[in-house]
Amino acid sequence: ILQSDWDEALCYEALLSHRSITQFSDDERRAVLDRLIDQELLRGQMKSAEFPHATEDETKARVAEARKLYPEARSAEDWQAVLAGYHLTEKELLSRVRQQIDQMRLVDARLRPTVQIDSKSIEAYYRDQFVPKVKQSGSSELPLAEVSAKIRELLTEQKVNELLVSW
């Protein structure tokens, strides 16, 4: 990983978080470097993995979502000026977004099938975390049956994240 790779990653993350690079703390800069290292390791894994890669339409849709953060980028020229302010081109942004989608799909393909969430875990989360948060917010409590699928997905995502760190 070169300094220029790190600089480009910082520019990308600054663009997506709608911040200036100068606003990144030293810890945030190190976190970007750590993510860059993780991404490089994942790229090595992608070469031998079978998973559906990001399509051009999916990639463009994600870039369009990012562009919505910048109301001043109404025209194509304005958008190019925003990107230039972050030292990025449209082509580089599309490439990074495509890579990000592919990496998340690789992680999902490799790790999600190994995660099993049982009903006791769902009930414990509902009782210990969901219900107290609902009561605290003043909302009406939803029955477990209505939120069970969402809790299962949340617990699955948490477990995939844990597995990713150890992987």
C-alpha positions as CSV (number, residue, x, y, z in Angstrom):
1,I,0.0,0.0,0.0
2,L,1.5,3.3,-1.1
3,Q,1.0,6.7,0.5
4,S,-0.9,7.7,-2.7
5,D,-3.3,4.8,-2.0
6,W,-3.9,6.1,1.5
7,D,-4.4,9.6,0.3
8,E,-6.9,8.5,-2.3
9,A,-8.8,6.4,0.4
10,L,-8.9,9.5,2.6
11,C,-10.3,11.5,-0.3
12,Y,-12.9,8.9,-1.0
13,E,-14.0,8.7,2.7
14,A,-14.0,12.5,3.0
15,L,-16.3,12.7,-0.1
16,L,-18.7,10.0,1.3
17,S,-18.8,11.6,4.7
18,H,-19.2,15.1,3.3
19,R,-16.2,16.4,5.2
20,S,-12.9,18.0,4.4
21,I,-9.7,15.8,4.7
22,T,-8.3,18.3,7.1
23,Q,-11.2,17.4,9.5
24,F,-10.0,13.9,9.9
25,S,-8.2,13.2,13.2
26,D,-5.1,11.1,13.5
27,D,-7.2,8.2,14.8
28,E,-9.6,8.5,11.9
29,R,-6.7,8.6,9.4
30,R,-5.3,5.4,11.0
31,A,-8.7,3.8,10.8
32,V,-8.8,4.6,7.0
33,L,-5.4,2.9,6.7
34,D,-6.6,-0.1,8.6
35,R,-9.6,-0.4,6.3
36,L,-7.3,0.0,3.3
37,I,-5.2,-2.9,4.5
38,D,-8.4,-5.0,5.1
39,Q,-9.6,-4.2,1.6
40,E,-6.3,-5.2,0.1
41,L,-6.5,-8.6,1.9
42,L,-10.1,-9.0,0.7
43,R,-9.1,-8.2,-2.9
44,G,-6.7,-11.2,-2.7
45,Q,-9.6,-13.4,-1.6
46,M,-11.9,-12.1,-4.3
47,K,-9.7,-13.6,-7.0
48,S,-10.6,-17.1,-6.0
49,A,-14.1,-16.6,-4.9
50,E,-17.4,-17.1,-6.7
51,F,-20.0,-14.4,-6.0
52,P,-22.2,-12.0,-8.0
53,H,-20.1,-8.9,-8.8
54,A,-21.5,-5.4,-8.8
55,T,-23.2,-4.3,-12.0
56,E,-22.7,-1.0,-13.7
57,D,-26.2,0.0,-12.8
58,E,-25.8,-0.8,-9.1
59,T,-22.5,1.1,-9.0
60,K,-24.0,4.1,-10.7
61,A,-27.0,4.0,-8.3
62,R,-24.6,4.1,-5.2
63,V,-22.7,7.0,-6.7
64,A,-26.0,8.8,-7.3
65,E,-26.8,8.3,-3.6
66,A,-23.5,9.8,-2.7
67,R,-24.1,12.7,-5.0
68,K,-27.3,13.6,-3.1
69,L,-25.0,14.6,-0.2
70,Y,-23.9,17.6,-2.4
71,P,-26.9,19.7,-3.4
72,E,-24.5,22.2,-5.0
73,A,-23.7,19.4,-7.6
74,R,-26.8,20.0,-9.7
75,S,-25.1,19.8,-13.1
76,A,-22.5,17.3,-14.3
77,E,-20.0,20.1,-14.3
78,D,-20.8,21.0,-10.7
79,W,-20.4,17.3,-9.7
80,Q,-17.0,17.1,-11.5
81,A,-15.9,20.2,-9.5
82,V,-17.0,18.6,-6.2
83,L,-15.0,15.4,-7.1
84,A,-12.0,17.5,-8.2
85,G,-12.1,19.2,-4.7
86,Y,-11.6,15.7,-3.3
87,H,-8.9,14.9,-5.9
88,L,-11.1,12.2,-7.4
89,T,-12.4,11.5,-10.9
90,E,-15.8,10.0,-11.8
91,K,-13.9,6.9,-13.0
92,E,-12.0,6.5,-9.7
93,L,-15.2,7.0,-7.7
94,L,-17.0,4.3,-9.8
95,S,-14.1,1.9,-9.4
96,R,-14.0,2.4,-5.6
97,V,-17.7,2.0,-5.2
98,R,-17.7,-1.2,-7.4
99,Q,-14.9,-2.6,-5.3
100,Q,-16.7,-1.8,-2.1
101,I,-19.9,-3.6,-3.3
102,D,-17.8,-6.6,-4.4
103,Q,-16.0,-6.8,-1.1
104,M,-19.3,-6.7,0.9
105,R,-20.7,-9.4,-1.3
106,L,-17.6,-11.5,-0.8
107,V,-17.8,-11.1,3.0
108,D,-21.5,-12.0,2.8
109,A,-20.9,-15.0,0.6
110,R,-18.2,-16.4,2.8
111,L,-19.5,-15.6,6.3
112,R,-23.3,-15.3,6.3
113,P,-23.9,-19.0,5.6
114,T,-21.9,-19.9,8.7
115,V,-24.1,-17.7,11.0
116,Q,-26.9,-19.4,12.9
117,I,-29.2,-17.3,15.1
118,D,-31.5,-19.3,17.4
119,S,-34.8,-18.2,18.8
120,K,-33.4,-17.8,22.3
121,S,-30.9,-15.2,21.1
122,I,-33.8,-13.3,19.4
123,E,-35.9,-13.5,22.5
124,A,-33.0,-12.3,24.7
125,Y,-32.3,-9.4,22.4
126,Y,-36.0,-8.5,22.3
127,R,-36.2,-8.6,26.1
128,D,-32.9,-7.1,27.0
129,Q,-32.4,-4.5,24.3
130,F,-35.4,-3.9,22.1
131,V,-38.1,-3.5,24.7
132,P,-36.0,-1.1,27.0
133,K,-35.2,1.1,24.0
134,V,-38.8,1.2,22.9
135,K,-39.9,2.2,26.5
136,Q,-37.2,4.8,26.7
137,S,-38.3,6.4,23.4
138,G,-42.0,6.4,24.6
139,S,-43.2,4.4,21.6
140,S,-45.7,1.6,21.8
141,E,-44.2,-1.9,22.2
142,L,-44.3,-4.2,19.2
143,P,-44.9,-7.9,19.7
144,L,-41.9,-10.2,19.3
145,A,-43.5,-11.9,16.3
146,E,-43.6,-8.6,14.4
147,V,-39.9,-7.7,14.9
148,S,-38.4,-11.2,15.0
149,A,-37.2,-11.1,11.4
150,K,-35.5,-7.7,11.8
151,I,-33.9,-8.8,15.1
152,R,-32.6,-12.0,13.4
153,E,-31.1,-9.9,10.6
154,L,-29.5,-7.4,13.0
155,L,-28.0,-10.3,15.1
156,T,-26.8,-11.9,11.9
157,E,-25.1,-8.7,10.8
158,Q,-23.4,-8.4,14.2
159,K,-22.1,-11.9,14.0
160,V,-20.9,-11.4,10.4
161,N,-19.0,-8.3,11.6
162,E,-17.4,-10.3,14.4
163,L,-16.4,-13.1,12.0
164,L,-15.0,-10.6,9.6
165,V,-12.7,-9.1,12.3
166,S,-11.4,-12.6,13.2
167,W,-11.1,-13.6,9.5
